[in-house]
Amino acid sequence: MDRNFADQDLFKDSQWNVIDGELCRVIDFAPMASIKEGKILAIDKTAPYASVVLECKKLPPKIEGSITHKVDFMNLWSAFKERGVKQDEEVLILWTKRHYKKVYKIFSAFLPRLWVMICRKEAFELATNPDYKPELKGEARAKAEYPIIEWKPNVME
């Protein structure tokens, strides 16, 4: 994993806010913790659970983000380690603080931020670039973008 972009890393919410609501492709998932028998085994209480290298249209070609919420880590772990990602699939995430159900908004500082999806390859390009495969339209395009499986925190709408 290329780590030559430390000054652009996403660690705090104020840094992640730049992509709030933007779809991103996960290029690499690097766990620093693990899950055994349903429990997270972290390195220590201050280290992130994992890092992800992302491709987002609003940011430089590759950027690293730290995963610091247990639910976000568990959902990424479920996608990459438990279910697995096939050759013809890709993992997309949506980081957000804007899509909580109204009843939970007051607790937003403590809530998970990631909606994790496994999609067919090219779903990211189809969803973020209207000029990509213009011949694919309507329902066929929507189906090609739609997640195969997703992990969406129950506090999100």
N, C-alpha and C positions, 0 to 999 in steps of 0.2 A: 504494500500500500504506500503510495506517495504521500509523504508528510511534509511537503515543502510549502504549506500554505497556512502556517500556524497563526499568522496575524489576521486571518480571515475565518478562523474557526467559529463555530456556533456552540457556545456553552451556556450563556445566560439567556433568559427569555428576551431580554432587550436585543440580543444578537439574532435569535431565531425569529423575532417579530418581522424581520425583513421579508420572510417567506410565509407569513401567516396566511393560510388558505391556499397556498400555491402547491401544486402537485410536483413532487420530486421523485427521481429514480434513485434507488439505493444501489450504488455500485459495489460497496463492500460493507459488511457487517463484522466488526471485530469485538467480540465480547471480552470484557475484563472480569466478568463474574460468570457464574454458571447456575444452573438450576438442577437441584437434586431432590427427588420426592416432593416436588411442588414448592420447595423453598429456595430462595435466592442465596447463593453463597458469594458474597462480595469480598473484594480484596480488603477494603476497610470502609469506614463510614463516610469518607470524604471523596473517594475516587468514583468516577462515573461507572455505571454498570457496563457500558459499551461505547464504542464510537461507530459512526457510520460515515462513509464517504458518499456524498450526494451529487447528483446532477440536477440543477434547478435552472430554469430559464432566466430568473432574475439575478443569478449570482455567477461568479466565475465558473469555468468549466467543471472543476471539481472542488468541493468544499467539505470539510470534516465537521461533523456535529457530535456533540457528547450526549449520551442518553443517561439522564439522571433520575428519571421517574421509574419506579418499579413496574408499573403496569405497561409503560412504553417498552421497557426492556423485555418483559415477559411476552408481549405481543410480537416483537421482532424475533425473539428466541423461538417462539412457536412457528413463525413463518420460515425461518432459515434452518433451525436445528431439528424441530420436531416434524413439521410437514415436509420441508425441503422445497427447493426451487428447481424445477426441471429446466432443461436446455432451452425450451421454447417459451419460457416464462421470465418475468421480471418482477421485482418488488418495488412498489410505489408507496410513498407515504404522503400524508397531508398533515403538516404541523399546524395546529390552530388553537387559539384561545377564544375565537369568535363563535364557535359552533356548539356551545354547551346548551343543554336544556335550561330554560329560564330558572328553574328551581335550584340549579347548581352554580349559577354564575357568581354568587357571593363567595363561593369557595374556590374560585378559579385558580388561585395561587397554588393550591395543593393538588390540583387534578392532573390527570394524564393529558398529553398534548398530541399524541400521534394516532392517526388512523392508518393502519398498515393493510396493504392489499397485495395479493399476488395476482398478476394479470398476464395476459398473453404478451409475448414479445411484441414490441412496437406500440403497445398501448400508450406509453408515455409520449412518443412522437405524435401519435394520432390525437391525443387529448390536448397537447400543448402547441401543435403546429397545424393550423387549418390548411396549409398548402401541402402537407405531407399526404400522399396518396389521395389526391382530390377525387379520384374515381370511386373511392369508398364513401358512400353517402348514407344518410338516414339511419334506418334500423341496423343495417350491416355495420356501419361505422360505430354506432353505439355499442353493439354487441362485442366488437373487437376491443373497445376501450374498457368494457365492464369487468370488474374483478371476478376472478375464478373463486377466490375465497378472501375474506377480509376479517380483520380484528379491529373493531370499532368500539372504543370505550363506551359503556352504557350511559355515561353522563353527557354524551354528545347526541345532537339531534340528527 
